[in-house]
Amino acid sequence: MLISRASSVLRRNSHVLVARASNARSATVMSAAWRKSLDTSLTEQAKNPIAKFFQLATVRGSGKPANRTMVFRGFLGDTEQVMFVTDHRTEKLEEIKNKDWAEICWYFPDSREQFRIGGSMAVVGGDSQDQELLKVREQAWDEQGANSKKWYTQPKPGAPRDKDDSKFEKDPPDSVHPEFVLVSCIPDHHLWGVP
C-alpha cells in the first residue's frame, strides 16, 4: 500500500515546480498546478489530523527566524492565498507588521510530500475597509469552536499566566472578537514535490 501510494505521488510530482511571479495575477496562472496538487493531498489525507497543520516561518525584528505551527483555514475563494487565523496580540503579528514576508511549509508523512509557499502576508482585522474580506473574517470566526473563541478573551498570548483563573473562564463572545484576525499568504513562490 505504502509503495503504491509513493509511486502515485512520484508520478504526480515527479518534478519540483518553482513558480516565481512579480504579481499575484501571474502567480495565479503559474501556480494552478501546485494548488491542485495540494488540494488533492489535503483530500487524500483528510482522516489524518495532522494534515491541516502547517509551519509558518516569519522574521523577528532581530533578523532571526521564528517558526510555529498553524491550522489551515482554507484558501481565499478561488485564489492560491492560504488562510489562517490568530490573535492580533501575538508576536507573529508584530513580525508580519515589520516584515510582511513569510513562508509556509506543509509535510505529509504518509505520501512524503512537502509543499513550501512563500509570499507576503495580508492581515484582515476589524478595521479592514474591504467588506468582502470582513465577511470572510466573520465566517472564519463562526467556524471556530467555543474553546478556540475563548482564547481571544484571555490575557495576551505569551504573557506569564495570571494566578487569577477567572481571567481564563470567560464565555466566548457570539460576535467576532476584536483581537481575532484572518491572515492570508499571497504567494510569490511555490515549491512542491517528494523530498
C-alpha positions in Angstrom: 0.0 0.0 0.0 2.7 2.5 1.0 4.8 1.6 -2.1 1.8 2.1 -4.4 0.9 5.4 -2.7 4.5 6.6 -3.0 4.6 5.5 -6.7 1.4 7.5 -7.3 2.9 10.6 -5.7 6.1 10.2 -7.7 4.1 10.0 -10.9 2.0 13.0 -9.9 5.0 15.0 -8.6 8.0 13.6 -10.4 9.4 17.1 -10.6 9.8 20.0 -8.4 8.0 23.1 -9.5 9.2 26.5 -8.6 7.0 29.4 -9.8 8.1 32.9 -9.3 5.9 35.9 -10.2 6.1 39.6 -9.9 2.4 40.0 -9.0 -0.5 37.9 -7.7 -2.2 37.6 -11.1 0.9 36.0 -12.7 1.2 33.8 -9.6 -2.4 32.6 -10.0 -1.8 31.4 -13.6 1.6 29.8 -12.8 0.5 28.2 -9.6 -2.6 26.3 -10.5 -0.8 23.0 -10.6 0.6 23.3 -7.1 -2.8 24.3 -5.7 -4.5 21.4 -7.4 -1.8 19.0 -6.0 -2.1 20.5 -2.5 -5.9 20.2 -2.7 -5.5 16.5 -3.7 -3.1 15.8 -0.9 -5.4 17.5 1.7 -8.3 15.5 0.4 -6.4 12.2 0.5 -5.0 13.0 4.0 -8.4 14.3 5.4 -8.6 11.5 8.0 -5.1 12.3 9.3 -5.5 15.0 11.9 -2.0 16.5 11.2 -2.8 17.2 7.6 -4.5 20.5 8.5 -1.4 21.8 10.2 1.5 23.7 8.6 4.6 25.5 9.7 4.8 29.3 9.4 8.2 31.0 9.4 8.5 34.7 9.9 11.4 37.0 10.6 11.9 38.6 14.0 13.0 42.2 14.5 16.5 40.9 15.2 16.6 39.3 11.8 16.4 35.8 13.3 13.7 33.3 12.1 10.6 32.4 14.1 8.6 29.3 13.3 5.3 28.0 14.6 2.5 25.6 13.8 -0.7 27.0 12.3 -4.1 25.5 11.4 -5.1 25.7 7.7 -8.4 27.5 7.3 -8.8 27.1 3.6 -8.0 29.2 0.5 -9.3 32.7 0.0 -12.0 31.9 -2.6 -10.6 30.5 -5.8 -7.2 32.1 -5.2 -4.0 30.5 -4.1 -4.0 32.5 -0.8 -3.6 30.2 2.2 -5.6 31.4 5.2 -5.1 31.0 8.9 -6.4 32.9 12.0 -4.7 34.2 15.0 -4.8 36.7 17.9 -3.8 40.2 16.9 -1.7 40.5 20.1 0.7 37.7 19.1 4.4 38.1 18.3 3.9 36.7 14.8 1.6 39.6 14.0 4.3 42.1 15.1 6.8 40.2 13.0 4.4 40.3 10.0 3.8 44.1 10.5 7.6 44.7 10.4 8.4 42.3 7.6 5.3 41.0 5.8 7.2 38.2 4.0 6.8 34.7 5.4 7.0 31.1 4.3 4.6 28.2 4.9 5.7 24.6 4.9 3.5 21.5 4.8 4.7 18.0 5.1 2.5 14.9 4.6 4.3 12.0 6.2 2.2 9.3 4.5 2.9 10.4 1.0 6.3 12.1 1.8 5.2 15.2 0.0 6.4 18.7 1.0 4.8 22.0 -0.1 6.6 25.3 0.5 4.7 28.5 -0.2 6.3 31.9 0.3 4.9 35.4 -0.1 3.6 38.5 1.6 1.0 38.3 4.4 -2.2 40.2 4.4 -3.9 40.8 7.8 -7.7 41.3 8.0 -8.8 42.8 11.3 -12.0 44.5 12.3 -10.7 47.8 10.9 -10.4 46.5 7.3 -12.1 48.6 4.7 -12.7 45.6 2.4 -16.3 44.4 3.1 -15.7 41.1 1.3 -12.7 40.3 3.4 -14.6 41.3 6.6 -17.3 38.7 5.6 -14.6 36.1 5.2 -13.2 37.0 8.6 -16.7 36.7 10.2 -17.2 33.3 8.5 -13.8 32.2 9.9 -14.9 33.3 13.4 -18.2 31.4 13.0 -16.3 28.3 12.1 -14.2 28.4 15.4 -15.2 26.2 18.2 -16.2 27.6 21.6 -12.8 26.7 23.1 -10.9 28.5 20.3 -13.1 31.6 20.7 -12.3 31.7 24.4 -8.6 32.2 23.6 -9.4 35.7 22.3 -10.9 36.8 25.7 -7.9 35.7 27.7 -4.8 37.7 28.5 -2.2 38.5 25.8 -0.7 35.3 24.3 2.8 34.7 25.6 2.4 36.7 28.7 3.1 35.0 32.1 0.0 33.1 33.3 -2.0 35.1 35.8 -2.9 33.3 39.0 -6.5 34.6 38.7 -8.2 31.7 36.9 -11.3 33.8 36.3 -9.4 35.5 33.5 -9.4 32.2 31.7 -13.0 31.2 32.3 -14.9 33.8 30.3 -17.6 32.7 27.9 -16.8 33.2 24.2 -18.5 36.1 22.5 -21.0 35.5 19.8 -19.7 38.3 17.5 -16.2 38.5 16.1 -13.8 39.4 18.9 -11.7 42.5 18.1 -8.4 40.6 18.6 -9.4 37.9 16.1 -7.6 38.4 12.7 -7.6 36.5 9.5 -4.3 36.2 7.7 -3.6 35.1 4.2 -0.4 34.4 2.4 -0.3 36.0 -1.0 2.2 33.6 -2.7 5.0 34.7 -4.9 6.8 31.4 -5.0 5.9 27.8 -4.5 7.9 24.6 -4.3 6.5 21.1 -4.0 7.5 17.5 -4.5 8.8 14.5 -2.7 12.0 15.4 -0.8 
